Amino acid sequence: MEGIVLETAIDMLLANTKNIIDFEDIDLFEAVGRVSAADVNARFDNPPFDRSPLDGYALNSAFTKDATASNPAKFKIVGEECAGDFYTGKLNDGEALRIMTGAAMPAGSDCVIRQEDVTVIDDELFVPYELKHHENYCFSGEDIKSGNLLIKRGQVLNASRIAVLASQGFTSVKVNRKPSIAIASTGDELLMPGTELTAGKIYNSNLYFLAGRLKELGFDPKIIGILPDDANKAAAVINEYKDNTDLFITTGGVSVGKKDIIHDVVKLVGQRIFWRVLMKPGAPVVSYTAGNMLGIALSGNPFAAYATFELLVRPVLEKLSGRSDIIYRRCEAELINDFPKESRGRRFIRARYENGCVTLPDQHASGSLFSAADCNALIDIPAGTGKLTAGTKVNVVLLY
C-alpha cells in the first residue's frame, strides 16, 4: 500500500473520532484548563450598582459651578460610606458624603472628587474647582450587562474567565468530560530512565515526549509504559483499555521489520483505518479502531513521532476535547538559511519561527531529538521541491 496524503489521513481520523457529549459540574476552583460544555450568560449587571472609582467625596456637581481655589464651593459632610456599606439617605443641596473606592453612589450625587484635592475643616468640605456631571463615576453594568454571553461552549476556562463567573455568583461550571488518553511505546530495545543502560539498549524518550506534549496541551494521559515486541502480549494490554479509553497512542512497531508488531496487534484488537501517510518523516503511521477507542501508532524514530503527533494527533485532540485552541496554525515565512536536500516526496522539517522568518537547525535526521528542542514550527515542503535557499518563502506549521 503506497499511502494516503496527510489531509486525507486527518479526515479519516476525525471520521473515527467521537464527540464527547458527557459533561460534569465542577467547582470553579477546579475549572482552570477545562472546556465549557455550555454557553453561560450573565445573571445581573456588574457592577450591580453605580459606584465610586476612587476614595473621595460624593456630591452634586451642580453646586460646584464657578468654584476656584480662592473661592471654593462649600459642602456639609453628612456621613461616610465604605465599600460594602450602603448609605440609605439622600444628599440634599450642598451636602457631601465621604466615600471609598467601590462604594455605592448615594442618591442625590452625580460625581466624586478625590480626597487629595479638597480641604476639610470640621464637617465642612471645600471644593476648589468645578466638577462635571458623572465625573469619577462608575455605572451599573459598566463591565457586564445582564444577559451578556460570558462563556461560549467550547471555550477553555482560564483564570480570567473563572473570575468573571465568580463575579456573577457562580460556584460551579458545566464542563466536558476529560478525554481518556493512554500512551505507550513498543520495543524490546527500550529502557525506562533510571535503569542501567546496557549494550544495545536506548532510553525511552518518546514516552516522555508524548506525556509532556499532552500535558502542555491540557490533557492528563495514562502512561502505560513499554509494550513488549510480542503481538499477543501487546494486544492483551491494549484490549484492557478499548472500552474505557478514547485514544490510545503508541510509538514504534509500525514499519515492515521483523519486530514491527503493530500490524498483527491491530488484527487482534480491532479494525485498521489506514497505514502509511505520504510524508517524511513518519510515513508508516497506523491507525485503527478497537471497541470504543481510536488507536494511533506513530513511528518510533523520535522526530518522526514528534512530527506525526503534531500533524495527525492534534486534530484528533481538538475534536475529542471540543477545544478551539488545540489545532496548529499555518503561515508563510522567509527561510533564513539553506536546506540543501531535494524533496521528492512531501517533507516536514523542524525550524524556529520568529517575526515572519524561520531558521533551520543543523540536524534533520528523523532519529535526532536534540535539534528539535528549541524548534516551534515545521516547514511543509511540497513533493518535487528542489533545494531551498535562504530568502525562499515557505509554508510553515506553527506548533506553539
C-alpha positions, 0 to 999 in steps of 0.5 A: 500500500503506497499511502494516503496524503496527510489531509486525507489521513486527518479526515479519516481520523476525525471520521473515527473520532467521537464527540464527547457529549458527557459533561460534569459540574465542577467547582470553579476552583477546579475549572482552570484548563477545562472546556465549557460544555455550555454557553453561560450568560450573565445573571445581573449587571456588574457592577450591580450598582453605580459606584465610586472609582476612587476614595473621595467625596460624593456630591452634586456637581451642580453646586460646584459651578464657578468654584476656584481655589480662592473661592471654593464651593462649600459642602456639609459632610453628612456621613461616610460610606465604605465599600460594602456599606450602603448609605440609605439617605439622600444628599440634599443641596450642598451636602457631601458624603465621604466615600471609598473606592467601590462604594455605592453612589448615594442618591442625590450625587452625580460625581466624586472628587478625590480626597487629595484635592479638597480641604476639610475643616470640621464637617465642612468640605471645600471644593476648589474647582468645578466638577462635571456631571458623572465625573469619577463615576462608575455605572451599573453594568459598566463591565457586564450587562445582564444577559451578556454571553460570558462563556461560549461552549467550547471555550477553555476556562482560564483564570480570567474567565473563572473570575468573571463567573465568580463575579456573577455568583457562580460556584460551579461550571458545566464542563466536558468530560476529560478525554481518556488518553493512554500512551505507550511505546513498543520495543524490546530495545527500550529502557525506562530512565533510571535503569542501567543502560546496557549494550544495545539498549536506548532510553525511552524518550518518546514516552516522555515526549508524548506525556509532556506534549499532552500535558502542555496541551491540557490533557492528563494521559495514562502512561502505560509504559513499554509494550513488549515486541510480542503481538499477543502480549501487546494486544492483551494490554491494549484490549484492557483499555478499548472500552474505557479509553478514547485514544490510545497512542503508541510509538514504534512497531509500525514499519515492515521489520521483523519486530514491527508488531503493530500490524498483527496487534491491530488484527487482534484488537480491532479494525485498521483505518489506514497505514502509511501517510505520504510524508517524511518523516513518519510515513508508516503511521497506523491507525485503527479502531478497537471497541470504543477507542481510536488507536494511533501508532506513530513511528518510533524514530523520535522526530518522526513521532514528534512530527506525526503527533503534531500533524495527525494527533492534534486534530484528533485532540481538538475534536475529542476535547471540543477545544478551539485552541488545540489545532496548529496554525499555518503561515508563510515565512522567509527561510533564513538559511539553506536546506540543501536536500531535494524533496521528492516526496512531501517533507516536514522539517523542524525550524524556529519561527520568529517575526515572519522568518524561520531558521533551520537547525543543523540536524534533520535526521528523523532519529535526532531529538536534540535539534528539535528542542528549541524548534516551534514550527515545521516547514511543509515542503511540497513533493518535487521541491528542489533545494531551498535557499535562504530568502525562499518563502515557505509554508510553515506549521506553527506548533506553539 
